């Protein structure tokens, strides 16, 4: 048996660089980030396999599709580039393709100078946000990679490439001050103004994404069907009946079939240290609230409040669901 050289044992983290479409359209830029902690990232080329059966017995298999997936944690920097690239669907119209004629690459530059490139990448899961002094601020971003535009299965370097050199691990935009770690307050219209929360504010993004798959090319496009945003937190220090009043479950303005948009309000999340507003839910409707009874740590009477975004229109034109800054 041949003894391998230690030089063949490759380890270490990477810097991730994603190309994205800027506003206005037809201009492109890139943004970079590292993982939040010592977390393992897997970039996976995926093969979908079909089965050939004869008289009830599996006798062969065949390729039906090929693509790349990656779930990549993100360090706590809310830079303009990261915001534009990782949360691109705040105001995207239904039917919009996620992959464009301009291939947006996802590059992993290893600490060893290695270079792995997804030829055409798109965000298929926007990172959740955890506005809390505890835990990561930004969750993993979900990336999907397809073949480059106009590229065939038989084309070399059409899906993903790997090279031993060419990667740049350093990031000149990284500073200690850019890494956000602080408590946050939340404001909801006039009902809650710059209040403290028990565990911070958790924001979750949901995407409904469709697929275009052809006979010759397999998966060739993903397109957006819908986007929704939900924010949850446990309020601290509110009047005994505040949650009940906000839920509006009874009284003259509470009627079956009434729109929750009519009682929705703008929600903002602001940093206590930097004083900046980092998240705005353009219009949020309170869907859930509760009262809690117990004797455990942090068993405050007011339970979790859950707010869901409602889409706004101005002169028939849809507005953004959220803003991150």
N, C-alpha and C positions, 0 to 999 in steps of 0.2 A: 504494500500500500504506500502511495506517495504521501509524504508529510507536507501539508500545505504551509505556505509562508504566513507569518503573522500579519503581513501587509494585506492579506486577503480578508482579514477580519475588519469590517467597516462598521463603525458606530458613530453616534452623535446626533444632535438635533439639526434643525434646518430653519432657515428663514423662508417664508412663503410670500410670493409676489403674484398678485392677480391683476390682470389687465381688465379695464372696465370702460363702459360707455359713459362719457361725461354729458352734461347739459351745457349748451345745446347739443343735439345729436350729431353724429358723424365725426366727433373728436374723441380721442381715447387717451387714457392715462393709466398709470399703474400705482398700486399701493402695496405696502409690505407689513408683515407682522410676524411675531414669534408666538409660540404657545405660551399660555399663562403660567404653567408650572412644568414640572418634569413629567410630561405626558407623551405617550407614544402615539404617533400618527401613522396610519396605514393608507397608502395610496394603492388602490386595488384595481388592476385590470380585470374586468369581469367577462367571462364567457358564458352565455346562455346556451344550454345544450338541449337538443331535441333527441327523441328516441325512435329507433326503427324497430318495429315489431313484426314478426312473422309467425303465423300459427300460434299466437299467444306467448312467444318467446322473444325477449329482447336480443337482437343480433348485432346492432350497430348504434352509433350515436352521431349527431351532426351539429354543426354550429348554427345557431339561429340569430345570435346578436353578440355584439362586443361593445363595451363602453368602459369608463373608468369612474370610480367613486372614491371620495375621501371626506371624512369628517374631521375638521381641523380646529382645535381650540385656538382662541384668539387672546392675545395679551390685552391688558386694560387701557388701551389707548383709543379714545374717540376722536381720532384725527379726521379731517375733512375727507381724505382719500379713503380711509377705512369705512366711514359712514356711507359714502357714495357707492363703494364696491360691494359691501357686505349686506346692506339694506337697500337694494335697488328698486323695490316694488311698492313704495309708499303710495304712488299715484299712477301705477301702470294699468293700462286699459286691458280688459279681457281679450284673449286671443293673441296677445303680443308674444312673439317668439323669444325664448330666452337665449338662443344662439343666433348670432348675426353673421352676415357675410364677412365681417371682420372678425377673425378668430381671436378671442380673448384667451390668452394662455394663463395657466397656473404653473408657476415655477417653484420648485423646492430646491433651495441652494443649501447644501450641507455644510456643516462646519469643516468638513474635509475637502471643500471646494467642489464636491460632486454636484451634478446638475440634472434634475429630473423635471421634465416638461410635459404637462398635459396640453395637447395641441389646441384644443378648443374647449374651454371650460365655462360653466355657468353656475350661479348660485341656485340650488334647488331647496335649500333650507336656510332662511335668515336666522342669525344667532339670536337666541333669547337673551334678555338683559336682567341682571340681578343687581338692582341699585341698593347695595348693602355694604357695610364696612367688612362684612364677613363673606367669604367665598368669592369666586371669580365674578367680575363684573360682566363679562361677555362669554356666552356659551359657544359651543362649536358651530362653525359654518359648514353646511353641507354642499359639497361640490360634485358636479357630474361632468365628465369629459366625453365628448363625441369626436368623431373624425373631423379633420379640418374641412372647411367649406370647399366643395368641388372635388374632394379627395375620395378615392375608392379604397376598398378593402385591400387591394393588391398594391397600393402605393406605400412605399417605404416611409417611415416616420409620420404616418397619417393619424395616429391615435395618441401615442406617448413615447417619449424618448428618455434614455438614461445615458449619462456621460460621466467619466471619472473626473473631469475638470470643467471649469467654466463658471462654477457657482460663486456668488459673492455673499458671504455670510453676514458681513457688517451692514448696519442700517444707520445711516447718518442722521435720520430723523428721531432716533431714540434718545430720550433724556429721562432722568429720574422724575422731573416735574410732569412729564406727559403720561406717567403711569398713575391712573386714578385709584386712590384708596381713601374713602371718606364716608361718613354717614350722609343720608339724604333726607330731605323733607318732601312731602307731597301736598299739593293743592288741588282741590276739586271744586271749580267754580267758586261760589261764596259759601258752600256748606262746610268745606274743610280748607283751612288756610295755613300753609306752612306747618303741618302737623308732624309729629314724630310717629314712627311706626315700630312695631315689635321686632320684625325681622327684615325690614326693608321693603322695597317694591319690586315685584317680579313681573316682567313683561314677556309674554309669549306670542310668537308670530306663527300663523298657520297659512300655508300655501296649498291651494288645489291646483295641481299641474297636470296637463294633458300631454299626450305623446303622439307624434307622427312617426309611424314605422312602415317602411316600404319593403317590397319583396327583395329588391336587390341590395338595399343599403341597411336594412334593419332600422334601429332608432336613428332618426335623422334630424328631429327637432322636438323640443319640449316647449309647451306654450302655457301661458298663465290663464287659469280659469277665474280664480278669486283669491283675495287676501283678507285675512281678519287678524285683529290684534286684541289681546286680553291682558288686563293688568290686575294684579291682586296685591293686597296688603292688609295687615291687621292694625287698625288705628289705636292710638294711645291718647288718653286724657280727654275723651269726648263726653258730652252730656249724656245722661242715662238714656234718653229717648232719641238721641241724634240718629242712630242707625235706622230705627223704626221710621222716623220722619223721612229720611233719605230714600228708603225702600218704597215709600208711597204705595203701600199695600191696601190702603183703605182711605175713604174720604171722597170729597166731591170731585177731585181731579183724577180719581182712579176708576176707570171704566174698562170693561172688557173690550178689547180691540183697539184701545188707545195706543198711539205710537210712543215708544220709549225715546224716540228722538226728541220729542217735545220736552222731556225732562232731562235730557243729556246735557253735560257741561264739559268744558275743557279741563283736562287734567295735566298738571305739570309736575316734574320731579327735578328738584334743585339740589346741588351739592352744598353741604354745610361749610366746607373749608373754602372752596373757590367761589361760592355764591352764584355759580352759573346754572342756568336751566339746561339740563342735559336731555330731557325727554318731554315731548308734548303729545298727548293723545288729543287730536283735534276735537273730537266729540266722543265722550264716553257715557254709556248708560249703565247704571248700577243694576246688575242682574242677580246678585246674591249677597246676603248678609246674614249674620246669626248672632245669638247670645250664647255665651259659654258659661258653664257652671262646673267648678272643680277646685282642687286644692293643690295642684301641681305647679311647678315653676312656670311662670309666664302664662298662667291660665287667666288672662284678663277677660272681663265680661264681654267686651266686644270681640266677636270672632272675625274671620276673614271676610273682607269685602272684595267682590269680583266685578270688574267693569269691562264691558265689551265695546269696541269701536262702532260708531255709526257713520256711514259715508255721507259727506256733505256735498251739495251742488250749488254753484253760483252761476246763474243764467244758463242752467242746463249743463254746465261743465263740472265734472267731478273734481273734488279737491283731495289733497293728500290725507291719508288716514292718520299719519303720525309724522313727527319731526324729531330727529336726533341731532344733538350738537355737543 
